[in-house]
């Protein structure tokens, strides 16, 4: 069965797991299961974001041809 949860639903589930684990009120065995589930969700979310970034980085010209969107990078990061 395919996973039909949205990005937002997966993110909410991950946030819930993180909160439960941070509180420390979960038995060890359950913590391990939740941790594994959280890691899987994190990987899935990362893949979705990477795919979205690649899609958003493409531009389509007037002829319908796709090309990579390029930005000027001055090497400075704003933290």
mmCIF file of the N, C-alpha and C atoms, coordinates in Angstrom:
data_MODEL
# 
_entry.id   MODEL 
# 
loop_
_atom_site.group_PDB 
_atom_site.id 
_atom_site.type_symbol 
_atom_site.label_atom_id 
_atom_site.label_alt_id 
_atom_site.label_comp_id 
_atom_site.label_asym_id 
_atom_site.label_entity_id 
_atom_site.label_seq_id 
_atom_site.pdbx_PDB_ins_code 
_atom_site.Cartn_x 
_atom_site.Cartn_y 
_atom_site.Cartn_z 
_atom_site.occupancy 
_atom_site.B_iso_or_equiv 
_atom_site.pdbx_formal_charge 
_atom_site.auth_seq_id 
_atom_site.auth_comp_id 
_atom_site.auth_asym_id 
_atom_site.auth_atom_id 
_atom_site.pdbx_PDB_model_num 
ATOM 1   N N  . UNK A 1 1  ? 0.846  -1.190 0.000   1.00 0.00 ? 1  UNK A N  1 
ATOM 2   C CA . UNK A 1 1  ? 0.000  0.000  0.000   1.00 0.00 ? 1  UNK A CA 1 
ATOM 3   C C  . UNK A 1 1  ? 0.888  1.249  0.000   1.00 0.00 ? 1  UNK A C  1 
ATOM 4   N N  . UNK A 1 2  ? 0.612  2.155  -0.896  1.00 0.00 ? 2  UNK A N  1 
ATOM 5   C CA . UNK A 1 2  ? 1.405  3.372  -1.025  1.00 0.00 ? 2  UNK A CA 1 
ATOM 6   C C  . UNK A 1 2  ? 1.112  4.329  0.131   1.00 0.00 ? 2  UNK A C  1 
ATOM 7   N N  . UNK A 1 3  ? 2.154  5.053  0.523   1.00 0.00 ? 3  UNK A N  1 
ATOM 8   C CA . UNK A 1 3  ? 2.010  6.043  1.585   1.00 0.00 ? 3  UNK A CA 1 
ATOM 9   C C  . UNK A 1 3  ? 1.341  7.278  0.989   1.00 0.00 ? 3  UNK A C  1 
ATOM 10  N N  . UNK A 1 4  ? 0.167  7.626  1.493   1.00 0.00 ? 4  UNK A N  1 
ATOM 11  C CA . UNK A 1 4  ? -0.581 8.742  0.921   1.00 0.00 ? 4  UNK A CA 1 
ATOM 12  C C  . UNK A 1 4  ? -0.555 9.989  1.804   1.00 0.00 ? 4  UNK A C  1 
ATOM 13  N N  . UNK A 1 5  ? 0.301  9.994  2.819   1.00 0.00 ? 5  UNK A N  1 
ATOM 14  C CA . UNK A 1 5  ? 0.389  11.162 3.691   1.00 0.00 ? 5  UNK A CA 1 
ATOM 15  C C  . UNK A 1 5  ? 1.060  12.314 2.949   1.00 0.00 ? 5  UNK A C  1 
ATOM 16  N N  . UNK A 1 6  ? 0.578  13.513 3.220   1.00 0.00 ? 6  UNK A N  1 
ATOM 17  C CA . UNK A 1 6  ? 1.172  14.700 2.622   1.00 0.00 ? 6  UNK A CA 1 
ATOM 18  C C  . UNK A 1 6  ? 2.462  15.060 3.345   1.00 0.00 ? 6  UNK A C  1 
ATOM 19  N N  . UNK A 1 7  ? 3.223  15.947 2.733   1.00 0.00 ? 7  UNK A N  1 
ATOM 20  C CA . UNK A 1 7  ? 4.448  16.440 3.360   1.00 0.00 ? 7  UNK A CA 1 
ATOM 21  C C  . UNK A 1 7  ? 4.140  17.007 4.742   1.00 0.00 ? 7  UNK A C  1 
ATOM 22  N N  . UNK A 1 8  ? 3.089  17.797 4.803   1.00 0.00 ? 8  UNK A N  1 
ATOM 23  C CA . UNK A 1 8  ? 2.717  18.446 6.058   1.00 0.00 ? 8  UNK A CA 1 
ATOM 24  C C  . UNK A 1 8  ? 2.332  17.425 7.132   1.00 0.00 ? 8  UNK A C  1 
ATOM 25  N N  . UNK A 1 9  ? 1.626  16.373 6.727   1.00 0.00 ? 9  UNK A N  1 
ATOM 26  C CA . UNK A 1 9  ? 1.245  15.324 7.693   1.00 0.00 ? 9  UNK A CA 1 
ATOM 27  C C  . UNK A 1 9  ? 2.474  14.583 8.204   1.00 0.00 ? 9  UNK A C  1 
ATOM 28  N N  . UNK A 1 10 ? 3.409  14.310 7.317   1.00 0.00 ? 10 UNK A N  1 
ATOM 29  C CA . UNK A 1 10 ? 4.643  13.642 7.736   1.00 0.00 ? 10 UNK A CA 1 
ATOM 30  C C  . UNK A 1 10 ? 5.453  14.537 8.665   1.00 0.00 ? 10 UNK A C  1 
ATOM 31  N N  . UNK A 1 11 ? 5.505  15.822 8.349   1.00 0.00 ? 11 UNK A N  1 
ATOM 32  C CA . UNK A 1 11 ? 6.240  16.760 9.197   1.00 0.00 ? 11 UNK A CA 1 
ATOM 33  C C  . UNK A 1 11 ? 5.611  16.841 10.589  1.00 0.00 ? 11 UNK A C  1 
ATOM 34  N N  . UNK A 1 12 ? 4.289  16.889 10.648  1.00 0.00 ? 12 UNK A N  1 
ATOM 35  C CA . UNK A 1 12 ? 3.599  16.937 11.935  1.00 0.00 ? 12 UNK A CA 1 
ATOM 36  C C  . UNK A 1 12 ? 3.872  15.673 12.744  1.00 0.00 ? 12 UNK A C  1 
ATOM 37  N N  . UNK A 1 13 ? 3.887  14.530 12.068  1.00 0.00 ? 13 UNK A N  1 
ATOM 38  C CA . UNK A 1 13 ? 4.172  13.268 12.755  1.00 0.00 ? 13 UNK A CA 1 
ATOM 39  C C  . UNK A 1 13 ? 5.597  13.264 13.307  1.00 0.00 ? 13 UNK A C  1 
ATOM 40  N N  . UNK A 1 14 ? 6.538  13.752 12.528  1.00 0.00 ? 14 UNK A N  1 
ATOM 41  C CA . UNK A 1 14 ? 7.928  13.838 12.976  1.00 0.00 ? 14 UNK A CA 1 
ATOM 42  C C  . UNK A 1 14 ? 8.051  14.783 14.171  1.00 0.00 ? 14 UNK A C  1 
ATOM 43  N N  . UNK A 1 15 ? 7.391  15.927 14.106  1.00 0.00 ? 15 UNK A N  1 
ATOM 44  C CA . UNK A 1 15 ? 7.433  16.882 15.223  1.00 0.00 ? 15 UNK A CA 1 
ATOM 45  C C  . UNK A 1 15 ? 6.858  16.268 16.495  1.00 0.00 ? 15 UNK A C  1 
ATOM 46  N N  . UNK A 1 16 ? 5.790  15.489 16.359  1.00 0.00 ? 16 UNK A N  1 
ATOM 47  C CA . UNK A 1 16 ? 5.187  14.827 17.516  1.00 0.00 ? 16 UNK A CA 1 
ATOM 48  C C  . UNK A 1 16 ? 6.161  13.825 18.128  1.00 0.00 ? 16 UNK A C  1 
ATOM 49  N N  . UNK A 1 17 ? 6.825  13.054 17.283  1.00 0.00 ? 17 UNK A N  1 
ATOM 50  C CA . UNK A 1 17 ? 7.798  12.072 17.772  1.00 0.00 ? 17 UNK A CA 1 
ATOM 51  C C  . UNK A 1 17 ? 8.932  12.764 18.506  1.00 0.00 ? 17 UNK A C  1 
ATOM 52  N N  . UNK A 1 18 ? 9.468  13.823 17.910  1.00 0.00 ? 18 UNK A N  1 
ATOM 53  C CA . UNK A 1 18 ? 10.568 14.561 18.528  1.00 0.00 ? 18 UNK A CA 1 
ATOM 54  C C  . UNK A 1 18 ? 10.146 15.095 19.896  1.00 0.00 ? 18 UNK A C  1 
ATOM 55  N N  . UNK A 1 19 ? 8.965  15.669 19.974  1.00 0.00 ? 19 UNK A N  1 
ATOM 56  C CA . UNK A 1 19 ? 8.461  16.208 21.241  1.00 0.00 ? 19 UNK A CA 1 
ATOM 57  C C  . UNK A 1 19 ? 8.356  15.104 22.297  1.00 0.00 ? 19 UNK A C  1 
ATOM 58  N N  . UNK A 1 20 ? 7.787  13.958 21.911  1.00 0.00 ? 20 UNK A N  1 
ATOM 59  C CA . UNK A 1 20 ? 7.640  12.848 22.854  1.00 0.00 ? 20 UNK A CA 1 
ATOM 60  C C  . UNK A 1 20 ? 8.998  12.356 23.345  1.00 0.00 ? 20 UNK A C  1 
ATOM 61  N N  . UNK A 1 21 ? 9.965  12.247 22.445  1.00 0.00 ? 21 UNK A N  1 
ATOM 62  C CA . UNK A 1 21 ? 11.286 11.774 22.830  1.00 0.00 ? 21 UNK A CA 1 
ATOM 63  C C  . UNK A 1 21 ? 12.013 12.791 23.706  1.00 0.00 ? 21 UNK A C  1 
ATOM 64  N N  . UNK A 1 22 ? 11.835 14.073 23.407  1.00 0.00 ? 22 UNK A N  1 
ATOM 65  C CA . UNK A 1 22 ? 12.474 15.120 24.207  1.00 0.00 ? 22 UNK A CA 1 
ATOM 66  C C  . UNK A 1 22 ? 11.946 15.141 25.633  1.00 0.00 ? 22 UNK A C  1 
ATOM 67  N N  . UNK A 1 23 ? 10.662 14.822 25.797  1.00 0.00 ? 23 UNK A N  1 
ATOM 68  C CA . UNK A 1 23 ? 10.068 14.827 27.132  1.00 0.00 ? 23 UNK A CA 1 
ATOM 69  C C  . UNK A 1 23 ? 10.611 13.693 27.992  1.00 0.00 ? 23 UNK A C  1 
ATOM 70  N N  . UNK A 1 24 ? 11.055 12.612 27.368  1.00 0.00 ? 24 UNK A N  1 
ATOM 71  C CA . UNK A 1 24 ? 11.687 11.527 28.104  1.00 0.00 ? 24 UNK A CA 1 
ATOM 72  C C  . UNK A 1 24 ? 10.738 10.630 28.876  1.00 0.00 ? 24 UNK A C  1 
ATOM 73  N N  . UNK A 1 25 ? 9.463  10.688 28.580  1.00 0.00 ? 25 UNK A N  1 
ATOM 74  C CA . UNK A 1 25 ? 8.491  9.878  29.314  1.00 0.00 ? 25 UNK A CA 1 
ATOM 75  C C  . UNK A 1 25 ? 8.108  8.600  28.580  1.00 0.00 ? 25 UNK A C  1 
ATOM 76  N N  . UNK A 1 26 ? 8.892  8.207  27.577  1.00 0.00 ? 26 UNK A N  1 
ATOM 77  C CA . UNK A 1 26 ? 8.573  7.052  26.749  1.00 0.00 ? 26 UNK A CA 1 
ATOM 78  C C  . UNK A 1 26 ? 9.499  5.906  27.143  1.00 0.00 ? 26 UNK A C  1 
ATOM 79  N N  . UNK A 1 27 ? 8.957  4.704  27.349  1.00 0.00 ? 27 UNK A N  1 
ATOM 80  C CA . UNK A 1 27 ? 9.804  3.554  27.682  1.00 0.00 ? 27 UNK A CA 1 
ATOM 81  C C  . UNK A 1 27 ? 10.861 3.314  26.588  1.00 0.00 ? 27 UNK A C  1 
ATOM 82  N N  . UNK A 1 28 ? 11.962 2.698  26.965  1.00 0.00 ? 28 UNK A N  1 
ATOM 83  C CA . UNK A 1 28 ? 13.092 2.515  26.061  1.00 0.00 ? 28 UNK A CA 1 
ATOM 84  C C  . UNK A 1 28 ? 12.712 1.834  24.753  1.00 0.00 ? 28 UNK A C  1 
ATOM 85  N N  . UNK A 1 29 ? 11.996 0.728  24.831  1.00 0.00 ? 29 UNK A N  1 
ATOM 86  C CA . UNK A 1 29 ? 11.635 -0.002 23.610  1.00 0.00 ? 29 UNK A CA 1 
ATOM 87  C C  . UNK A 1 29 ? 10.797 0.865  22.673  1.00 0.00 ? 29 UNK A C  1 
ATOM 88  N N  . UNK A 1 30 ? 9.845  1.577  23.257  1.00 0.00 ? 30 UNK A N  1 
ATOM 89  C CA . UNK A 1 30 ? 8.997  2.463  22.461  1.00 0.00 ? 30 UNK A CA 1 
ATOM 90  C C  . UNK A 1 30 ? 9.815  3.629  21.906  1.00 0.00 ? 30 UNK A C  1 
ATOM 91  N N  . UNK A 1 31 ? 10.775 4.101  22.684  1.00 0.00 ? 31 UNK A N  1 
ATOM 92  C CA . UNK A 1 31 ? 11.642 5.189  22.222  1.00 0.00 ? 31 UNK A CA 1 
ATOM 93  C C  . UNK A 1 31 ? 12.435 4.764  20.996  1.00 0.00 ? 31 UNK A C  1 
ATOM 94  N N  . UNK A 1 32 ? 12.943 3.541  21.023  1.00 0.00 ? 32 UNK A N  1 
ATOM 95  C CA . UNK A 1 32 ? 13.717 3.043  19.883  1.00 0.00 ? 32 UNK A CA 1 
ATOM 96  C C  . UNK A 1 32 ? 12.843 2.951  18.632  1.00 0.00 ? 32 UNK A C  1 
ATOM 97  N N  . UNK A 1 33 ? 11.621 2.464  18.803  1.00 0.00 ? 33 UNK A N  1 
ATOM 98  C CA . UNK A 1 33 ? 10.695 2.357  17.675  1.00 0.00 ? 33 UNK A CA 1 
ATOM 99  C C  . UNK A 1 33 ? 10.365 3.739  17.130  1.00 0.00 ? 33 UNK A C  1 
ATOM 100 N N  . UNK A 1 34 ? 10.081 4.673  18.041  1.00 0.00 ? 34 UNK A N  1 
ATOM 101 C CA . UNK A 1 34 ? 9.759  6.039  17.614  1.00 0.00 ? 34 UNK A CA 1 
ATOM 102 C C  . UNK A 1 34 ? 10.956 6.696  16.930  1.00 0.00 ? 34 UNK A C  1 
ATOM 103 N N  . UNK A 1 35 ? 12.151 6.434  17.462  1.00 0.00 ? 35 UNK A N  1 
ATOM 104 C CA . UNK A 1 35 ? 13.357 6.998  16.867  1.00 0.00 ? 35 UNK A CA 1 
ATOM 105 C C  . UNK A 1 35 ? 13.528 6.493  15.434  1.00 0.00 ? 35 UNK A C  1 
ATOM 106 N N  . UNK A 1 36 ? 13.363 5.183  15.226  1.00 0.00 ? 36 UNK A N  1 
ATOM 107 C CA . UNK A 1 36 ? 13.483 4.608  13.875  1.00 0.00 ? 36 UNK A CA 1 
ATOM 108 C C  . UNK A 1 36 ? 12.430 5.194  12.938  1.00 0.00 ? 36 UNK A C  1 
ATOM 109 N N  . UNK A 1 37 ? 11.212 5.338  13.427  1.00 0.00 ? 37 UNK A N  1 
ATOM 110 C CA . UNK A 1 37 ? 10.141 5.924  12.627  1.00 0.00 ? 37 UNK A CA 1 
ATOM 111 C C  . UNK A 1 37 ? 10.489 7.370  12.274  1.00 0.00 ? 37 UNK A C  1 
ATOM 112 N N  . UNK A 1 38 ? 11.002 8.091  13.258  1.00 0.00 ? 38 UNK A N  1 
ATOM 113 C CA . UNK A 1 38 ? 11.390 9.482  13.030  1.00 0.00 ? 38 UNK A CA 1 
ATOM 114 C C  . UNK A 1 38 ? 12.505 9.610  12.007  1.00 0.00 ? 38 UNK A C  1 
ATOM 115 N N  . UNK A 1 39 ? 13.478 8.706  12.051  1.00 0.00 ? 39 UNK A N  1 
ATOM 116 C CA . UNK A 1 39 ? 14.571 8.735  11.085  1.00 0.00 ? 39 UNK A CA 1 
ATOM 117 C C  . UNK A 1 39 ? 14.048 8.452  9.671   1.00 0.00 ? 39 UNK A C  1 
ATOM 118 N N  . UNK A 1 40 ? 13.126 7.507  9.561   1.00 0.00 ? 40 UNK A N  1 
ATOM 119 C CA . UNK A 1 40 ? 12.537 7.188  8.258   1.00 0.00 ? 40 UNK A CA 1 
ATOM 120 C C  . UNK A 1 40 ? 11.773 8.399  7.720   1.00 0.00 ? 40 UNK A C  1 
ATOM 121 N N  . UNK A 1 41 ? 10.971 9.029  8.579   1.00 0.00 ? 41 UNK A N  1 
ATOM 122 C CA . UNK A 1 41 ? 10.231 10.222 8.176   1.00 0.00 ? 41 UNK A CA 1 
ATOM 123 C C  . UNK A 1 41 ? 11.183 11.335 7.743   1.00 0.00 ? 41 UNK A C  1 
ATOM 124 N N  . UNK A 1 42 ? 12.253 11.514 8.492   1.00 0.00 ? 42 UNK A N  1 
ATOM 125 C CA . UNK A 1 42 ? 13.237 12.543 8.176   1.00 0.00 ? 42 UNK A CA 1 
ATOM 126 C C  . UNK A 1 42 ? 13.845 12.309 6.795   1.00 0.00 ? 42 UNK A C  1 
ATOM 127 N N  . UNK A 1 43 ? 14.166 11.058 6.486   1.00 0.00 ? 43 UNK A N  1 
ATOM 128 C CA . UNK A 1 43 ? 14.728 10.734 5.178   1.00 0.00 ? 43 UNK A CA 1 
ATOM 129 C C  . UNK A 1 43 ? 13.710 10.993 4.064   1.00 0.00 ? 43 UNK A C  1 
ATOM 130 N N  . UNK A 1 44 ? 12.454 10.605 4.299   1.00 0.00 ? 44 UNK A N  1 
ATOM 131 C CA . UNK A 1 44 ? 11.408 10.827 3.300   1.00 0.00 ? 44 UNK A CA 1 
ATOM 132 C C  . UNK A 1 44 ? 11.205 12.320 3.047   1.00 0.00 ? 44 UNK A C  1 
ATOM 133 N N  . UNK A 1 45 ? 11.163 13.098 4.126   1.00 0.00 ? 45 UNK A N  1 
ATOM 134 C CA . UNK A 1 45 ? 10.976 14.544 3.995   1.00 0.00 ? 45 UNK A CA 1 
ATOM 135 C C  . UNK A 1 45 ? 12.147 15.182 3.261   1.00 0.00 ? 45 UNK A C  1 
ATOM 136 N N  . UNK A 1 46 ? 13.345 14.710 3.552   1.00 0.00 ? 46 UNK A N  1 
ATOM 137 C CA . UNK A 1 46 ? 14.532 15.232 2.887   1.00 0.00 ? 46 UNK A CA 1 
ATOM 138 C C  . UNK A 1 46 ? 14.473 14.967 1.386   1.00 0.00 ? 46 UNK A C  1 
ATOM 139 N N  . UNK A 1 47 ? 14.042 13.767 1.001   1.00 0.00 ? 47 UNK A N  1 
ATOM 140 C CA . UNK A 1 47 ? 13.918 13.432 -0.418  1.00 0.00 ? 47 UNK A CA 1 
ATOM 141 C C  . UNK A 1 47 ? 12.884 14.321 -1.106  1.00 0.00 ? 47 UNK A C  1 
ATOM 142 N N  . UNK A 1 48 ? 11.769 14.552 -0.419  1.00 0.00 ? 48 UNK A N  1 
ATOM 143 C CA . UNK A 1 48 ? 10.721 15.400 -0.983  1.00 0.00 ? 48 UNK A CA 1 
ATOM 144 C C  . UNK A 1 48 ? 11.254 16.823 -1.200  1.00 0.00 ? 48 UNK A C  1 
ATOM 145 N N  . UNK A 1 49 ? 11.971 17.340 -0.206  1.00 0.00 ? 49 UNK A N  1 
ATOM 146 C CA . UNK A 1 49 ? 12.515 18.695 -0.320  1.00 0.00 ? 49 UNK A CA 1 
ATOM 147 C C  . UNK A 1 49 ? 13.563 18.798 -1.426  1.00 0.00 ? 49 UNK A C  1 
ATOM 148 N N  . UNK A 1 50 ? 14.411 17.792 -1.528  1.00 0.00 ? 50 UNK A N  1 
ATOM 149 C CA . UNK A 1 50 ? 15.422 17.784 -2.582  1.00 0.00 ? 50 UNK A CA 1 
ATOM 150 C C  . UNK A 1 50 ? 14.770 17.779 -3.953  1.00 0.00 ? 50 UNK A C  1 
ATOM 151 N N  . UNK A 1 51 ? 13.743 16.969 -4.107  1.00 0.00 ? 51 UNK A N  1 
ATOM 152 C CA . UNK A 1 51 ? 13.009 16.918 -5.376  1.00 0.00 ? 51 UNK A CA 1 
ATOM 153 C C  . UNK A 1 51 ? 12.358 18.256 -5.683  1.00 0.00 ? 51 UNK A C  1 
ATOM 154 N N  . UNK A 1 52 ? 11.770 18.865 -4.670  1.00 0.00 ? 52 UNK A N  1 
ATOM 155 C CA . UNK A 1 52 ? 11.123 20.162 -4.861  1.00 0.00 ? 52 UNK A CA 1 
ATOM 156 C C  . UNK A 1 52 ? 12.150 21.226 -5.244  1.00 0.00 ? 52 UNK A C  1 
ATOM 157 N N  . UNK A 1 53 ? 13.315 21.187 -4.606  1.00 0.00 ? 53 UNK A N  1 
ATOM 158 C CA . UNK A 1 53 ? 14.365 22.152 -4.939  1.00 0.00 ? 53 UNK A CA 1 
ATOM 159 C C  . UNK A 1 53 ? 14.805 22.006 -6.390  1.00 0.00 ? 53 UNK A C  1 
ATOM 160 N N  . UNK A 1 54 ? 14.965 20.759 -6.836  1.00 0.00 ? 54 UNK A N  1 
ATOM 161 C CA . UNK A 1 54 ? 15.375 20.533 -8.221  1.00 0.00 ? 54 UNK A CA 1 
ATOM 162 C C  . UNK A 1 54 ? 14.308 21.024 -9.188  1.00 0.00 ? 54 UNK A C  1 
ATOM 163 N N  . UNK A 1 55 ? 13.057 20.791 -8.853  1.00 0.00 ? 55 UNK A N  1 
ATOM 164 C CA . UNK A 1 55 ? 11.962 21.244 -9.707  1.00 0.00 ? 55 UNK A CA 1 
ATOM 165 C C  . UNK A 1 55 ? 11.915 22.762 -9.744  1.00 0.00 ? 55 UNK A C  1 
ATOM 166 N N  . UNK A 1 56 ? 12.050 23.392 -8.605  1.00 0.00 ? 56 UNK A N  1 
ATOM 167 C CA . UNK A 1 56 ? 11.977 24.847 -8.535  1.00 0.00 ? 56 UNK A CA 1 
ATOM 168 C C  . UNK A 1 56 ? 13.192 25.505 -9.185  1.00 0.00 ? 56 UNK A C  1 
ATOM 169 N N  . UNK A 1 57 ? 14.304 24.780 -9.279  1.00 0.00 ? 57 UNK A N  1 
ATOM 170 C CA . UNK A 1 57 ? 15.517 25.351 -9.857  1.00 0.00 ? 57 UNK A CA 1 
ATOM 171 C C  . UNK A 1 57 ? 15.483 25.323 -11.377 1.00 0.00 ? 57 UNK A C  1 
ATOM 172 N N  . UNK A 1 58 ? 14.446 24.745 -11.963 1.00 0.00 ? 58 UNK A N  1 
ATOM 173 C CA . UNK A 1 58 ? 14.335 24.699 -13.419 1.00 0.00 ? 58 UNK A CA 1 
ATOM 174 C C  . UNK A 1 58 ? 13.447 25.838 -13.895 1.00 0.00 ? 58 UNK A C  1 
ATOM 175 N N  . UNK A 1 59 ? 13.830 26.385 -15.027 1.00 0.00 ? 59 UNK A N  1 
ATOM 176 C CA . UNK A 1 59 ? 12.986 27.400 -15.644 1.00 0.00 ? 59 UNK A CA 1 
ATOM 177 C C  . UNK A 1 59 ? 12.615 26.919 -17.035 1.00 0.00 ? 59 UNK A C  1 
ATOM 178 N N  . UNK A 1 60 ? 11.507 27.355 -17.511 1.00 0.00 ? 60 UNK A N  1 
ATOM 179 C CA . UNK A 1 60 ? 11.045 26.965 -18.839 1.00 0.00 ? 60 UNK A CA 1 
ATOM 180 C C  . UNK A 1 60 ? 11.056 28.217 -19.710 1.00 0.00 ? 60 UNK A C  1 
ATOM 181 N N  . UNK A 1 61 ? 11.744 28.107 -20.866 1.00 0.00 ? 61 UNK A N  1 
ATOM 182 C CA . UNK A 1 61 ? 11.790 29.260 -21.760 1.00 0.00 ? 61 UNK A CA 1 
ATOM 183 C C  . UNK A 1 61 ? 10.533 29.302 -22.636 1.00 0.00 ? 61 UNK A C  1 
ATOM 184 N N  . UNK A 1 62 ? 10.453 30.287 -23.489 1.00 0.00 ? 62 UNK A N  1 
ATOM 185 C CA . UNK A 1 62 ? 9.273  30.475 -24.330 1.00 0.00 ? 62 UNK A CA 1 
ATOM 186 C C  . UNK A 1 62 ? 8.987  29.286 -25.242 1.00 0.00 ? 62 UNK A C  1 
ATOM 187 N N  . UNK A 1 63 ? 10.010 28.517 -25.584 1.00 0.00 ? 63 UNK A N  1 
ATOM 188 C CA . UNK A 1 63 ? 9.839  27.354 -26.453 1.00 0.00 ? 63 UNK A CA 1 
ATOM 189 C C  . UNK A 1 63 ? 9.433  26.103 -25.687 1.00 0.00 ? 63 UNK A C  1 
ATOM 190 N N  . UNK A 1 64 ? 9.339  26.210 -24.378 1.00 0.00 ? 64 UNK A N  1 
ATOM 191 C CA . UNK A 1 64 ? 8.982  25.059 -23.552 1.00 0.00 ? 64 UNK A CA 1 
ATOM 192 C C  . UNK A 1 64 ? 10.169 24.212 -23.145 1.00 0.00 ? 64 UNK A C  1 
ATOM 193 N N  . UNK A 1 65 ? 11.371 24.696 -23.416 1.00 0.00 ? 65 UNK A N  1 
ATOM 194 C CA . UNK A 1 65 ? 12.582 23.960 -23.038 1.00 0.00 ? 65 UNK A CA 1 
ATOM 195 C C  . UNK A 1 65 ? 12.958 24.297 -21.600 1.00 0.00 ? 65 UNK A C  1 
ATOM 196 N N  . UNK A 1 66 ? 13.318 23.252 -20.848 1.00 0.00 ? 66 UNK A N  1 
ATOM 197 C CA . UNK A 1 66 ? 13.732 23.465 -19.464 1.00 0.00 ? 66 UNK A CA 1 
ATOM 198 C C  . UNK A 1 66 ? 15.226 23.712 -19.403 1.00 0.00 ? 66 UNK A C  1 
ATOM 199 N N  . UNK A 1 67 ? 15.630 24.572 -18.493 1.00 0.00 ? 67 UNK A N  1 
ATOM 200 C CA . UNK A 1 67 ? 17.046 24.774 -18.218 1.00 0.00 ? 67 UNK A CA 1 
ATOM 201 C C  . UNK A 1 67 ? 17.192 25.073 -16.735 1.00 0.00 ? 67 UNK A C  1 
ATOM 202 N N  . UNK A 1 68 ? 18.388 24.887 -16.241 1.00 0.00 ? 68 UNK A N  1 
ATOM 203 C CA . UNK A 1 68 ? 18.641 25.129 -14.826 1.00 0.00 ? 68 UNK A CA 1 
ATOM 204 C C  . UNK A 1 68 ? 18.646 26.623 -14.537 1.00 0.00 ? 68 UNK A C  1 
ATOM 205 N N  . UNK A 1 69 ? 18.038 26.974 -13.423 1.00 0.00 ? 69 UNK A N  1 
ATOM 206 C CA . UNK A 1 69 ? 18.013 28.360 -12.969 1.00 0.00 ? 69 UNK A CA 1 
ATOM 207 C C  . UNK A 1 69 ? 19.328 28.629 -12.266 1.00 0.00 ? 69 UNK A C  1 
ATOM 208 N N  . UNK A 1 70 ? 20.020 29.669 -12.670 1.00 0.00 ? 70 UNK A N  1 
ATOM 209 C CA . UNK A 1 70 ? 21.301 29.987 -12.065 1.00 0.00 ? 70 UNK A CA 1 
ATOM 210 C C  . UNK A 1 70 ? 21.203 31.320 -11.350 1.00 0.00 ? 70 UNK A C  1 
ATOM 211 N N  . UNK A 1 71 ? 21.796 31.357 -10.159 1.00 0.00 ? 71 UNK A N  1 
ATOM 212 C CA . UNK A 1 71 ? 21.841 32.590 -9.390  1.00 0.00 ? 71 UNK A CA 1 
ATOM 213 C C  . UNK A 1 71 ? 23.290 32.990 -9.200  1.00 0.00 ? 71 UNK A C  1 
ATOM 214 N N  . UNK A 1 72 ? 23.495 34.270 -8.989  1.00 0.00 ? 72 UNK A N  1 
ATOM 215 C CA . UNK A 1 72 ? 24.836 34.746 -8.676  1.00 0.00 ? 72 UNK A CA 1 
ATOM 216 C C  . UNK A 1 72 ? 25.087 34.487 -7.202  1.00 0.00 ? 72 UNK A C  1 
ATOM 217 N N  . UNK A 1 73 ? 26.147 33.782 -6.920  1.00 0.00 ? 73 UNK A N  1 
ATOM 218 C CA . UNK A 1 73 ? 26.494 33.463 -5.541  1.00 0.00 ? 73 UNK A CA 1 
ATOM 219 C C  . UNK A 1 73 ? 27.769 34.210 -5.199  1.00 0.00 ? 73 UNK A C  1 
ATOM 220 N N  . UNK A 1 74 ? 27.641 35.141 -4.265  1.00 0.00 ? 74 UNK A N  1 
ATOM 221 C CA . UNK A 1 74 ? 28.814 35.923 -3.896  1.00 0.00 ? 74 UNK A CA 1 
ATOM 222 C C  . UNK A 1 74 ? 29.633 35.254 -2.790  1.00 0.00 ? 74 UNK A C  1 
ATOM 223 N N  . UNK A 1 75 ? 29.211 34.045 -2.387  1.00 0.00 ? 75 UNK A N  1 
ATOM 224 C CA . UNK A 1 75 ? 29.967 33.302 -1.390  1.00 0.00 ? 75 UNK A CA 1 
ATOM 225 C C  . UNK A 1 75 ? 29.707 33.723 0.036   1.00 0.00 ? 75 UNK A C  1 
ATOM 226 N N  . UNK A 1 76 ? 28.806 34.658 0.233   1.00 0.00 ? 76 UNK A N  1 
ATOM 227 C CA . UNK A 1 76 ? 28.510 35.113 1.582   1.00 0.00 ? 76 UNK A CA 1 
ATOM 228 C C  . UNK A 1 76 ? 27.214 34.498 2.047   1.00 0.00 ? 76 UNK A C  1 
ATOM 229 N N  . UNK A 1 77 ? 27.239 33.947 3.239   1.00 0.00 ? 77 UNK A N  1 
ATOM 230 C CA . UNK A 1 77 ? 26.044 33.360 3.832   1.00 0.00 ? 77 UNK A CA 1 
ATOM 231 C C  . UNK A 1 77 ? 25.491 34.295 4.885   1.00 0.00 ? 77 UNK A C  1 
ATOM 232 N N  . UNK A 1 78 ? 24.206 34.452 4.885   1.00 0.00 ? 78 UNK A N  1 
ATOM 233 C CA . UNK A 1 78 ? 23.557 35.265 5.912   1.00 0.00 ? 78 UNK A CA 1 
ATOM 234 C C  . UNK A 1 78 ? 22.999 34.343 6.963   1.00 0.00 ? 78 UNK A C  1 
ATOM 235 N N  . UNK A 1 79 ? 23.634 34.281 8.118   1.00 0.00 ? 79 UNK A N  1 
ATOM 236 C CA . UNK A 1 79 ? 23.190 33.410 9.204   1.00 0.00 ? 79 UNK A CA 1 
ATOM 237 C C  . UNK A 1 79 ? 22.437 34.148 10.241  1.00 0.00 ? 79 UNK A C  1 
# 
